[in-house]
Amino acid sequence: MGTNDVTTEKGFSVLYSDHHNWLCVWLRRQLGNDHDAADIAHDTFVRILNKSEAQEVREPRPYLSTIARGLVADFFRHRRLETAYLEVIANVPQEHVPSLEARAMLMETLMQIDVMLDGMKPVVRQAFLMSQLEGMTYDQIAAKLNISKRTVSNHMAVALEHCYLLAA
């Protein structure tokens, strides 16, 4: 297939008409159902439309599957978080269960935190969580992870920079 400029209406229409059905079938195999496959196929093409820089697509199917693969990973991450959250809520007395609106806001916040943490190297994430959630000092983290206090400090700087960049 030739190069296709997907920034033009015609280029995007050709990409969509030539590959939408293929992408839906590919996603159906990944996800096991038509509904989620259609949603993620839609989101894949929306992601392409929302890109502001000019794009020339030489190999449409690898391009589409790369975008869709990231969306599938996000989908499963969201599903795992939602399942864990619902398990916690199931054990909360009815009078303390948050409203649907509060639950939606909590899920959105959890997703943002999960994305933020997922972008960190495992040791950086572990040091960050020990500090922020467990209230451990750098000395305690260093002892627990068997690293120097300076390395803990470096990990925290990396983690905080990562959080700052995502927030910006």
C-alpha positions as CSV (number, residue, x, y, z in Angstrom):
1,M,0.0,0.0,0.0
2,G,1.2,3.5,-0.7
3,T,1.7,6.4,1.7
4,N,-1.5,7.9,2.9
5,D,-1.7,11.4,4.4
6,V,-4.3,10.9,7.2
7,T,-4.4,14.6,8.0
8,T,-6.7,15.3,5.0
9,E,-10.3,14.4,5.1
10,K,-9.9,12.2,2.1
11,G,-6.8,10.5,3.5
12,F,-8.6,9.7,6.8
13,S,-11.7,8.5,5.0
14,V,-9.6,6.1,2.9
15,L,-7.8,4.9,6.0
16,Y,-11.1,4.3,7.8
17,S,-13.0,2.6,5.0
18,D,-10.0,0.4,4.1
19,H,-9.1,-0.7,7.6
20,H,-12.0,-0.2,10.0
21,N,-13.5,-3.7,9.5
22,W,-10.0,-5.3,9.8
23,L,-9.3,-3.4,13.0
24,C,-12.7,-4.5,14.5
25,V,-12.0,-8.2,13.7
26,W,-8.4,-7.9,15.1
27,L,-9.8,-6.2,18.3
28,R,-12.6,-8.8,18.6
29,R,-9.9,-11.5,18.9
30,Q,-8.0,-9.5,21.5
31,L,-11.1,-8.6,23.6
32,G,-13.5,-11.5,23.0
33,N,-16.6,-9.4,22.2
34,D,-17.9,-7.1,19.5
35,H,-19.0,-4.2,21.7
36,D,-15.6,-3.5,23.3
37,A,-13.9,-4.1,19.9
38,A,-16.1,-1.5,18.3
39,D,-15.5,1.0,21.1
40,I,-11.7,0.7,20.9
41,A,-11.7,0.8,17.1
42,H,-13.7,4.0,17.3
43,D,-11.3,5.4,19.9
44,T,-8.3,4.4,17.7
45,F,-9.6,6.5,14.8
46,V,-10.5,9.4,17.1
47,R,-7.0,9.3,18.4
48,I,-5.7,9.6,14.8
49,L,-8.1,12.5,14.2
50,N,-7.0,14.3,17.3
51,K,-3.3,14.3,16.4
52,S,-2.3,17.8,15.4
53,E,0.9,17.0,13.5
54,A,0.9,15.9,9.9
55,Q,1.1,12.1,9.5
56,E,1.9,10.0,6.6
57,V,1.0,6.4,7.1
58,R,3.0,3.9,5.0
59,E,1.8,0.7,6.8
60,P,-1.7,1.4,8.0
61,R,-2.4,-1.9,9.8
62,P,0.8,-1.9,12.0
63,Y,0.0,1.8,12.7
64,L,-3.6,1.1,13.7
65,S,-2.7,-2.0,15.7
66,T,0.0,0.0,17.6
67,I,-2.5,2.6,18.7
68,A,-5.2,0.0,19.4
69,R,-2.8,-2.1,21.5
70,G,-2.2,0.9,23.8
71,L,-5.9,1.4,24.1
72,V,-6.5,-2.3,24.8
73,A,-3.8,-2.1,27.6
74,D,-5.6,1.0,29.0
75,F,-9.0,-0.9,28.8
76,F,-7.7,-3.8,30.8
77,R,-6.0,-1.6,33.3
78,H,-9.2,0.3,33.8
79,R,-11.1,-2.9,34.2
80,R,-8.7,-4.2,36.8
81,L,-8.9,-1.0,38.8
82,E,-12.7,-0.9,38.5
83,T,-13.0,-4.5,39.7
84,A,-10.7,-3.9,42.7
85,Y,-12.6,-0.7,43.5
86,L,-16.0,-2.5,43.3
87,E,-14.7,-5.2,45.6
88,V,-13.7,-2.6,48.2
89,I,-17.1,-0.8,47.9
90,A,-18.9,-4.2,48.3
91,N,-17.5,-4.4,51.8
92,V,-18.4,-0.8,52.8
93,P,-21.6,-0.4,54.9
94,Q,-24.4,0.9,52.7
95,E,-24.6,4.2,54.5
96,H,-21.0,5.0,53.6
97,V,-21.1,4.0,50.0
98,P,-20.2,7.1,47.8
99,S,-22.8,8.4,45.4
100,L,-22.5,7.5,41.7
101,E,-21.0,10.9,40.9
102,A,-18.4,10.5,43.7
103,R,-17.6,7.0,42.5
104,A,-17.1,8.2,39.0
105,M,-14.7,11.0,40.2
106,L,-12.8,8.5,42.4
107,M,-12.4,6.1,39.4
108,E,-11.1,8.9,37.2
109,T,-8.6,9.9,39.9
110,L,-7.5,6.2,40.4
111,M,-7.0,5.9,36.7
112,Q,-4.9,9.1,36.6
113,I,-2.8,7.8,39.5
114,D,-2.4,4.4,37.9
115,V,-1.2,6.0,34.6
116,M,1.2,8.1,36.5
117,L,2.7,5.2,38.5
118,D,2.8,3.0,35.5
119,G,5.2,5.4,33.8
120,M,7.8,4.9,36.5
121,K,10.5,2.3,36.7
122,P,9.5,-0.3,39.3
123,V,12.2,0.7,41.9
124,V,11.3,4.4,41.5
125,R,7.6,3.6,41.9
126,Q,8.3,1.5,45.0
127,A,10.4,4.2,46.7
128,F,7.8,6.8,45.8
129,L,5.0,4.7,47.3
130,M,6.9,3.9,50.4
131,S,7.5,7.6,50.9
132,Q,4.1,8.9,50.0
133,L,1.8,6.1,51.2
134,E,3.7,4.6,54.1
135,G,5.4,7.7,55.3
136,M,8.8,6.1,55.3
137,T,11.9,8.3,55.6
138,Y,14.6,8.1,53.0
139,D,16.8,6.2,55.5
140,Q,14.0,3.6,56.0
141,I,13.5,3.2,52.3
142,A,17.2,2.8,51.7
143,A,17.4,0.1,54.3
144,K,14.3,-1.7,53.1
145,L,15.4,-1.6,49.4
146,N,19.1,-2.2,50.2
147,I,20.2,0.9,48.4
148,S,21.9,4.2,49.5
149,K,20.0,7.2,50.8
150,R,21.4,9.2,47.8
151,T,19.9,6.6,45.4
152,V,16.5,7.0,47.2
153,S,16.8,10.7,46.8
154,N,17.6,10.3,43.1
155,H,14.6,8.0,42.7
156,M,12.3,10.5,44.5
157,A,13.5,13.3,42.2
158,V,12.8,11.2,39.2
159,A,9.3,10.3,40.5
160,L,8.4,13.9,41.4
161,E,9.6,15.2,38.1
162,H,7.5,12.5,36.4
163,C,4.4,13.5,38.4
164,Y,5.1,17.2,37.6
165,L,5.4,16.6,33.9
166,L,2.2,14.6,33.8
167,A,0.3,17.2,35.8
168,A,1.6,19.9,33.4
